[in-house]
Amino acid sequence: MNPLLAYTLARLGVFLVAYVLTWAVAQFWLEWSAITNLWVMLVALAISAAVSIFTLGGLRNKVALRIQDRAQRMSQRLEESRGAEDVD
């Protein structure tokens, strides 16, 4: 599986778990409204970001290495292309 897709799906999964848990806790203490839902989403986003920093480091490193490798290949092709233009 593509590391970027795996990381994206993992982040989405962490957010959904955080949202469900935050929503369940909010049901006990808050009256439900559209604003409450917005606050629950914002709190879940903050929680999922913090959790992702610690738990998804391996996936994040794989994505970074893949992007770095792709950038190096593109730079190499660009330099080869420039070199070929200079020869003509």
Secondary structure as UniProt FT lines:
FT   HELIX           3..29
FT   HELIX           34..55
FT   HELIX           57..87
//
